[in-house]
Amino acid sequence: MDLYPPTGLPRRRHLLSISDLDRADVERLLETAEGFESVMQRDVKKVPTLRGRTVVNLFFESSTRTSSSFELAAKRLSADTISVKASGSSVDKGESLKDTILTLSAYDPDVIVIRHPQAGAPAIVTRHTDAHVVNAGDGKHQHPTQSLLDLYTIRKAVGKVEGLQVAIVGDVLHSRVARSNIQALTMLGAHVTLVGPPTLIPREAAAMGVTISHSIDDLAEVDVIYVLRMQRERMLEGANYVPSLREYSALWGVTPDRVRPSQLVMHPGPINRGVEISAEVADSASSRIVDQVRAGLVTRMAVLYDLLTEPTTTGGQAALRAVEPAGQEVA
């Protein structure tokens, strides 16, 4: 993981972007996540690995999957947690991001997990805390832990990422998930095709090492269909990216007639059924959407563990030794 050391503060490792990782880092994190799978099978789903550590979850945007999985991941590792939503906090009174971080840092947290509508906000946080910082989504920029859980889901379903054909379909322009996944998938050797109307494909896409298609028929050629919702909250006011949601759904929606039984269908959520994906596809045997949610827990456990311990080349084995120091379950 890359380092963003603030001046005058101890050097800390942070996870702000997929570009902070190399392939060895990704492989280590995925192996560590797999090691934590055994914890999920226990009657008591908790281990003492991070006992005495504190994780702050600071969310300036609405979230269900990411916020709940980070909180549960910390608790499953026995860390203390502080969860702060911007709504109802001093942010409503005009408090700046800097002052919010200075306030929370007074509690000496070990990790600050932040989601923010502005790209680059997590990097700003690193300048005002000596905690490790994890980007849980910043504007249209990055969402690295989503990409890690997506890689984990694909590997668990298929056994590999290398050589797969993956189509990312929909509103790529406004999607931080798409930007992170393009980097993560190509790093592990997948070929990525962006599929959508020209207005929703970023101009810089051609330089990302991907194929661009404006034909929904090209979904027939891929192994994984990754569906994105229309992110209206990030669209410019008054801009018309598509004529209507009805027409978008007719032309670009992922429907049963556009999916082969052997393909995997994924979606980062939240799903807008009947718009970018039909209910029949979302609930079909091809869908791995619920698997992605499950993968988010062990993957985020792996990220927290990795940041707060010395990385090894055998991350999964090290994680297992850490969670089972005496071969016993620990409440």
FILO-50680 format. One record per residue (C-alpha): residue in one letter; x, y, z; residue number from 1. Coordinates in pm, 1 decimal. Layout:
<guros>
[A; [X; Y; Z]; NUM]
...
</guros>
This chain:
<guros>
[M; [0.0; 0.0; 0.0]; 1]
[D; [120.5; 345.8; -83.6]; 2]
[L; [231.7; 595.8; 177.5]; 3]
[Y; [102.4; 949.5; 217.4]; 4]
[P; [306.5; 1068.3; 517.0]; 5]
[P; [185.1; 1402.8; 656.8]; 6]
[T; [461.6; 1643.0; 750.8]; 7]
[G; [572.6; 1600.0; 1110.6]; 8]
[L; [361.0; 1290.5; 1172.4]; 9]
[P; [469.5; 923.2; 1184.2]; 10]
[R; [468.1; 739.2; 852.3]; 11]
[R; [146.4; 543.6; 808.9]; 12]
[R; [16.6; 317.8; 537.2]; 13]
[H; [-314.6; 420.2; 383.7]; 14]
[L; [-550.9; 275.0; 124.4]; 15]
[L; [-673.9; 567.8; -83.7]; 16]
[S; [-674.6; 418.7; -432.9]; 17]
[I; [-621.8; 91.0; -615.4]; 18]
[S; [-310.4; 258.4; -758.8]; 19]
[D; [-169.0; 245.0; -403.7]; 20]
[L; [-145.4; -133.1; -446.3]; 21]
[D; [61.1; -359.1; -665.4]; 22]
[R; [-37.1; -710.2; -768.4]; 23]
[A; [141.5; -866.2; -470.7]; 24]
[D; [-54.6; -638.8; -234.6]; 25]
[V; [-383.7; -737.8; -396.7]; 26]
[E; [-300.2; -1108.3; -384.6]; 27]
[R; [-203.9; -1077.0; -17.9]; 28]
[L; [-528.1; -899.9; 71.4]; 29]
[L; [-741.9; -1153.4; -115.0]; 30]
[E; [-559.0; -1440.8; 53.2]; 31]
[T; [-606.2; -1277.1; 392.7]; 32]
[A; [-978.3; -1232.1; 322.2]; 33]
[E; [-1002.6; -1600.0; 236.6]; 34]
[G; [-832.4; -1678.8; 567.6]; 35]
[F; [-1105.1; -1488.9; 750.5]; 36]
[E; [-1378.7; -1696.2; 581.7]; 37]
[S; [-1337.4; -1958.9; 854.1]; 38]
[V; [-1437.7; -1702.0; 1116.1]; 39]
[M; [-1772.2; -1655.8; 939.1]; 40]
[Q; [-1849.5; -2027.3; 984.5]; 41]
[R; [-1817.0; -2020.0; 1363.1]; 42]
[D; [-2091.9; -1996.3; 1620.6]; 43]
[V; [-1902.4; -1704.4; 1776.4]; 44]
[K; [-1797.9; -1491.5; 1479.8]; 45]
[K; [-1540.8; -1282.3; 1660.0]; 46]
[V; [-1164.3; -1299.1; 1707.1]; 47]
[P; [-923.7; -1094.4; 1923.7]; 48]
[T; [-693.3; -987.9; 1640.8]; 49]
[L; [-742.2; -610.3; 1679.3]; 50]
[R; [-842.2; -594.6; 2044.0]; 51]
[G; [-752.7; -256.1; 2188.1]; 52]
[R; [-753.1; -84.2; 1847.0]; 53]
[T; [-1002.7; 185.5; 1746.8]; 54]
[V; [-1162.4; 227.5; 1405.2]; 55]
[V; [-1356.1; 545.0; 1317.4]; 56]
[N; [-1611.3; 524.2; 1036.2]; 57]
[L; [-1678.4; 874.4; 905.1]; 58]
[F; [-1945.5; 892.2; 634.5]; 59]
[F; [-2039.6; 1219.1; 464.6]; 60]
[E; [-2259.2; 1032.1; 212.9]; 61]
[S; [-2539.8; 781.5; 255.9]; 62]
[S; [-2430.3; 418.3; 267.5]; 63]
[T; [-2573.0; 81.6; 362.3]; 64]
[R; [-2331.3; -190.4; 245.0]; 65]
[T; [-1999.6; -9.8; 289.5]; 66]
[S; [-2067.9; 150.3; 626.4]; 67]
[S; [-2225.7; -160.0; 782.6]; 68]
[S; [-1954.7; -394.7; 654.8]; 69]
[F; [-1669.2; -173.6; 777.3]; 70]
[E; [-1831.4; -144.8; 1119.0]; 71]
[L; [-1898.0; -517.2; 1141.3]; 72]
[A; [-1549.2; -599.5; 1009.9]; 73]
[A; [-1390.8; -396.4; 1289.2]; 74]
[K; [-1616.0; -555.7; 1550.6]; 75]
[R; [-1548.3; -908.2; 1422.8]; 76]
[L; [-1178.3; -830.7; 1477.7]; 77]
[S; [-1257.5; -705.2; 1830.6]; 78]
[A; [-1168.9; -342.8; 1756.4]; 79]
[D; [-1357.2; -56.7; 1921.2]; 80]
[T; [-1562.4; 144.0; 1671.5]; 81]
[I; [-1690.3; 499.7; 1643.1]; 82]
[S; [-1941.7; 559.5; 1364.3]; 83]
[V; [-2009.8; 919.8; 1262.7]; 84]
[K; [-2258.4; 1031.4; 997.9]; 85]
[A; [-2228.4; 1385.8; 867.0]; 86]
[S; [-2601.0; 1434.8; 908.4]; 87]
[G; [-2668.2; 1510.5; 1273.1]; 88]
[S; [-2303.2; 1586.4; 1350.8]; 89]
[S; [-2124.2; 1919.8; 1382.0]; 90]
[V; [-2081.4; 1915.0; 1003.9]; 91]
[D; [-2442.1; 2037.3; 993.4]; 92]
[K; [-2322.9; 2340.1; 1189.7]; 93]
[G; [-2054.1; 2424.8; 937.9]; 94]
[E; [-1757.5; 2239.2; 1084.5]; 95]
[S; [-1479.9; 2187.0; 829.6]; 96]
[L; [-1335.9; 1849.0; 732.6]; 97]
[K; [-1006.1; 1949.0; 896.2]; 98]
[D; [-1169.0; 2032.9; 1227.7]; 99]
[T; [-1379.5; 1717.3; 1220.2]; 100]
[I; [-1065.9; 1509.1; 1171.7]; 101]
[L; [-876.1; 1697.7; 1442.8]; 102]
[T; [-1165.0; 1633.4; 1680.9]; 103]
[L; [-1185.3; 1261.7; 1606.2]; 104]
[S; [-806.2; 1226.4; 1613.7]; 105]
[A; [-808.6; 1348.2; 1973.8]; 106]
[Y; [-945.1; 1000.9; 2057.7]; 107]
[D; [-626.0; 843.3; 1912.2]; 108]
[P; [-793.7; 618.1; 1654.8]; 109]
[D; [-584.8; 362.4; 1471.9]; 110]
[V; [-786.1; 377.3; 1147.3]; 111]
[I; [-1019.2; 636.7; 997.1]; 112]
[V; [-1250.1; 505.8; 725.3]; 113]
[I; [-1400.0; 794.6; 527.4]; 114]
[R; [-1659.2; 836.4; 255.2]; 115]
[H; [-1690.4; 1186.1; 111.5]; 116]
[P; [-1857.9; 1347.1; -192.1]; 117]
[Q; [-1540.3; 1535.5; -287.8]; 118]
[A; [-1262.0; 1359.0; -477.0]; 119]
[G; [-937.6; 1375.2; -282.6]; 120]
[A; [-1094.4; 1420.6; 61.1]; 121]
[P; [-927.7; 1106.5; 207.5]; 122]
[A; [-586.0; 1237.8; 102.4]; 123]
[I; [-662.8; 1561.7; 287.6]; 124]
[V; [-750.0; 1357.8; 597.6]; 125]
[T; [-400.8; 1203.4; 601.7]; 126]
[R; [-253.8; 1552.3; 658.7]; 127]
[H; [-440.1; 1601.0; 985.7]; 128]
[T; [-420.9; 1264.2; 1160.3]; 129]
[D; [-163.5; 1002.3; 1248.2]; 130]
[A; [-421.9; 725.1; 1194.1]; 131]
[H; [-427.2; 496.2; 892.6]; 132]
[V; [-683.9; 623.7; 641.5]; 133]
[V; [-907.4; 406.1; 422.8]; 134]
[N; [-1101.1; 555.0; 134.5]; 135]
[A; [-1458.8; 423.5; 140.6]; 136]
[G; [-1546.7; 626.0; -169.8]; 137]
[D; [-1459.5; 983.2; -267.2]; 138]
[G; [-1667.4; 1158.0; -529.6]; 139]
[K; [-1610.7; 1015.4; -878.4]; 140]
[H; [-1253.4; 923.5; -789.4]; 141]
[Q; [-1199.7; 585.1; -620.8]; 142]
[H; [-1358.7; 308.9; -413.4]; 143]
[P; [-1070.8; 62.8; -360.4]; 144]
[T; [-1232.0; -178.0; -112.6]; 145]
[Q; [-1527.6; -226.3; -348.9]; 146]
[S; [-1281.7; -338.9; -615.5]; 147]
[L; [-1111.9; -578.2; -376.0]; 148]
[L; [-1441.0; -741.4; -280.9]; 149]
[D; [-1535.0; -763.2; -648.9]; 150]
[L; [-1207.3; -938.8; -729.3]; 151]
[Y; [-1267.2; -1171.5; -435.4]; 152]
[T; [-1619.1; -1251.8; -559.7]; 153]
[I; [-1499.8; -1326.9; -913.5]; 154]
[R; [-1211.5; -1547.0; -795.6]; 155]
[K; [-1439.3; -1741.4; -563.2]; 156]
[A; [-1694.0; -1798.5; -841.8]; 157]
[V; [-1457.8; -1866.3; -1132.5]; 158]
[G; [-1125.8; -1949.2; -968.5]; 159]
[K; [-930.7; -1676.9; -1149.6]; 160]
[V; [-937.2; -1322.7; -1283.0]; 161]
[E; [-654.2; -1358.3; -1534.5]; 162]
[G; [-783.9; -1382.1; -1891.1]; 163]
[L; [-1149.0; -1309.5; -1813.8]; 164]
[Q; [-1357.7; -1080.1; -2031.3]; 165]
[V; [-1542.8; -827.6; -1813.5]; 166]
[A; [-1798.9; -574.0; -1934.6]; 167]
[I; [-1872.7; -271.4; -1715.8]; 168]
[V; [-2214.0; -149.4; -1827.4]; 169]
[G; [-2390.1; 178.9; -1766.9]; 170]
[D; [-2295.7; 510.3; -1609.3]; 171]
[V; [-1917.9; 479.7; -1617.1]; 172]
[L; [-1872.7; 857.8; -1633.5]; 173]
[H; [-1987.9; 920.8; -1276.5]; 174]
[S; [-1870.8; 594.6; -1121.7]; 175]
[R; [-1579.4; 571.0; -876.1]; 176]
[V; [-1637.7; 194.6; -869.5]; 177]
[A; [-1573.7; 174.2; -1243.3]; 178]
[R; [-1246.5; 366.5; -1213.7]; 179]
[S; [-1120.6; 144.8; -933.1]; 180]
[N; [-1235.5; -173.9; -1104.0]; 181]
[I; [-1070.3; -86.8; -1433.9]; 182]
[Q; [-738.7; -55.7; -1251.0]; 183]
[A; [-790.6; -366.1; -1036.8]; 184]
[L; [-917.0; -595.5; -1311.7]; 185]
[T; [-648.6; -499.5; -1563.0]; 186]
[M; [-381.7; -534.9; -1292.9]; 187]
[L; [-486.6; -898.0; -1246.1]; 188]
[G; [-496.1; -967.1; -1618.5]; 189]
[A; [-863.4; -931.8; -1712.2]; 190]
[H; [-975.9; -759.0; -2030.5]; 191]
[V; [-1230.3; -483.6; -1964.3]; 192]
[T; [-1491.2; -346.5; -2203.2]; 193]
[L; [-1692.4; -35.8; -2116.5]; 194]
[V; [-2045.1; -54.5; -2255.0]; 195]
[G; [-2287.3; 235.9; -2255.8]; 196]
[P; [-2412.3; 541.8; -2439.0]; 197]
[P; [-2138.0; 785.7; -2550.6]; 198]
[T; [-2260.8; 1046.7; -2301.4]; 199]
[L; [-2185.5; 814.0; -2007.7]; 200]
[I; [-1839.2; 696.0; -2112.6]; 201]
[P; [-1557.3; 927.3; -1990.5]; 202]
[R; [-1344.8; 1091.8; -2256.9]; 203]
[E; [-1027.0; 959.7; -2096.6]; 204]
[A; [-1150.0; 598.6; -2118.1]; 205]
[A; [-943.3; 526.4; -2427.1]; 206]
[A; [-626.8; 582.7; -2222.5]; 207]
[M; [-733.0; 337.9; -1949.6]; 208]
[G; [-635.5; 24.1; -2139.2]; 209]
[V; [-994.4; -82.8; -2204.5]; 210]
[T; [-1220.0; -146.0; -2502.8]; 211]
[I; [-1513.5; 89.7; -2557.3]; 212]
[S; [-1845.3; -27.2; -2699.1]; 213]
[H; [-2178.1; 144.6; -2751.1]; 214]
[S; [-2358.7; -177.8; -2838.2]; 215]
[I; [-2537.9; -377.3; -2567.9]; 216]
[D; [-2505.3; -680.9; -2796.0]; 217]
[D; [-2138.0; -703.5; -2699.9]; 218]
[L; [-2240.2; -839.6; -2359.0]; 219]
[A; [-2277.9; -1177.1; -2529.8]; 220]
[E; [-1899.2; -1205.7; -2562.3]; 221]
[V; [-1798.0; -1157.7; -2197.4]; 222]
[D; [-1762.5; -1375.0; -1887.0]; 223]
[V; [-1869.6; -1114.4; -1630.8]; 224]
[I; [-2133.0; -841.2; -1668.7]; 225]
[Y; [-2076.6; -565.2; -1413.5]; 226]
[V; [-2379.0; -333.8; -1399.0]; 227]
[L; [-2373.6; 27.1; -1279.7]; 228]
[R; [-2669.9; 242.3; -1180.9]; 229]
[M; [-2736.2; 591.8; -1310.4]; 230]
[Q; [-2569.5; 814.6; -1049.4]; 231]
[R; [-2804.2; 1109.7; -1072.1]; 232]
[E; [-2663.3; 1263.9; -753.4]; 233]
[R; [-2333.7; 1327.2; -938.2]; 234]
[M; [-2479.7; 1451.1; -1265.0]; 235]
[L; [-2463.8; 1817.0; -1358.3]; 236]
[E; [-2792.5; 1992.4; -1294.5]; 237]
[G; [-2988.8; 2032.8; -1614.2]; 238]
[A; [-2766.6; 1800.2; -1817.0]; 239]
[N; [-2941.1; 1537.8; -2029.4]; 240]
[Y; [-2720.8; 1230.6; -2047.6]; 241]
[V; [-3003.9; 1007.2; -2175.0]; 242]
[P; [-3346.4; 1097.3; -2319.5]; 243]
[S; [-3531.0; 919.1; -2034.5]; 244]
[L; [-3486.5; 635.4; -1787.7]; 245]
[R; [-3744.6; 434.0; -1983.3]; 246]
[E; [-3543.2; 465.9; -2303.6]; 247]
[Y; [-3216.6; 400.7; -2118.2]; 248]
[S; [-3360.2; 80.9; -1974.1]; 249]
[A; [-3483.0; -33.1; -2315.2]; 250]
[L; [-3146.3; 28.2; -2482.4]; 251]
[W; [-2896.3; -45.7; -2203.8]; 252]
[G; [-3077.5; -237.7; -1932.1]; 253]
[V; [-2944.4; -583.4; -1846.1]; 254]
[T; [-3242.5; -810.6; -1909.4]; 255]
[P; [-3276.4; -1191.3; -1929.9]; 256]
[D; [-3250.0; -1193.4; -2310.2]; 257]
[R; [-2909.1; -1021.4; -2282.8]; 258]
[V; [-2751.8; -1265.6; -2033.0]; 259]
[R; [-2625.6; -1617.7; -2098.8]; 260]
[P; [-2659.2; -1877.9; -1818.5]; 261]
[S; [-2279.8; -1917.6; -1794.5]; 262]
[Q; [-2217.6; -1546.4; -1731.0]; 263]
[L; [-2176.6; -1383.5; -1392.0]; 264]
[V; [-2377.9; -1068.8; -1320.9]; 265]
[M; [-2252.4; -822.6; -1059.6]; 266]
[H; [-2366.9; -486.2; -924.3]; 267]
[P; [-2212.4; -270.0; -648.6]; 268]
[G; [-2553.3; -152.4; -526.0]; 269]
[P; [-2783.6; 8.8; -462.2]; 270]
[I; [-2987.0; -154.6; -739.0]; 271]
[N; [-3252.4; 31.4; -933.0]; 272]
[R; [-3461.1; -264.0; -1045.4]; 273]
[G; [-3621.7; -213.3; -1381.2]; 274]
[V; [-3375.4; 57.1; -1483.0]; 275]
[E; [-3017.4; -69.2; -1528.3]; 276]
[I; [-3103.0; -428.9; -1437.3]; 277]
[S; [-3424.9; -629.3; -1439.8]; 278]
[A; [-3551.4; -802.4; -1127.3]; 279]
[E; [-3532.1; -1134.8; -1309.5]; 280]
[V; [-3157.6; -1095.4; -1368.8]; 281]
[A; [-3084.7; -952.4; -1024.2]; 282]
[D; [-3248.3; -1257.1; -862.6]; 283]
[S; [-3123.6; -1515.9; -1111.8]; 284]
[A; [-2867.9; -1793.5; -1069.8]; 285]
[S; [-2621.7; -1578.8; -1266.5]; 286]
[S; [-2632.8; -1300.8; -1009.3]; 287]
[R; [-2347.8; -1266.6; -760.1]; 288]
[I; [-2484.4; -948.6; -601.7]; 289]
[V; [-2547.7; -1100.7; -258.5]; 290]
[D; [-2209.9; -1275.3; -276.8]; 291]
[Q; [-2050.0; -934.2; -325.0]; 292]
[V; [-2209.4; -810.7; -3.2]; 293]
[R; [-2079.5; -1115.3; 185.6]; 294]
[A; [-1734.7; -1067.2; 33.3]; 295]
[G; [-1732.1; -706.8; 154.9]; 296]
[L; [-1712.1; -820.3; 515.6]; 297]
[V; [-1409.5; -1050.5; 490.8]; 298]
[T; [-1235.2; -820.3; 244.2]; 299]
[R; [-1266.9; -521.2; 474.4]; 300]
[M; [-1154.3; -735.3; 766.3]; 301]
[A; [-845.9; -812.5; 558.0]; 302]
[V; [-782.1; -444.2; 485.1]; 303]
[L; [-804.2; -345.2; 853.4]; 304]
[Y; [-586.1; -638.9; 955.8]; 305]
[D; [-329.2; -559.8; 687.6]; 306]
[L; [-302.3; -193.1; 782.2]; 307]
[L; [-255.8; -267.5; 1152.0]; 308]
[T; [-8.9; -553.8; 1120.7]; 309]
[E; [314.5; -602.6; 932.1]; 310]
[P; [232.0; -728.0; 579.8]; 311]
[T; [368.3; -1070.7; 489.0]; 312]
[T; [381.7; -1260.4; 162.7]; 313]
[T; [156.5; -1525.7; 318.7]; 314]
[G; [-120.8; -1296.2; 434.5]; 315]
[G; [-392.3; -1560.2; 460.5]; 316]
[Q; [-181.7; -1796.6; 670.3]; 317]
[A; [-69.4; -1511.3; 893.9]; 318]
[A; [-428.9; -1401.8; 943.8]; 319]
[L; [-530.8; -1753.7; 1044.0]; 320]
[R; [-249.4; -1771.0; 1298.7]; 321]
[A; [-358.1; -1433.9; 1434.3]; 322]
[V; [-722.6; -1529.8; 1472.3]; 323]
[E; [-647.8; -1869.7; 1621.7]; 324]
[P; [-347.3; -1813.8; 1850.4]; 325]
[A; [-429.8; -2121.7; 2053.9]; 326]
[G; [-645.7; -2303.6; 1802.4]; 327]
[Q; [-961.3; -2187.9; 1977.5]; 328]
[E; [-1248.3; -1955.1; 1908.8]; 329]
[V; [-1232.5; -1636.3; 2109.7]; 330]
[A; [-1535.5; -1428.6; 2200.7]; 331]
</guros>
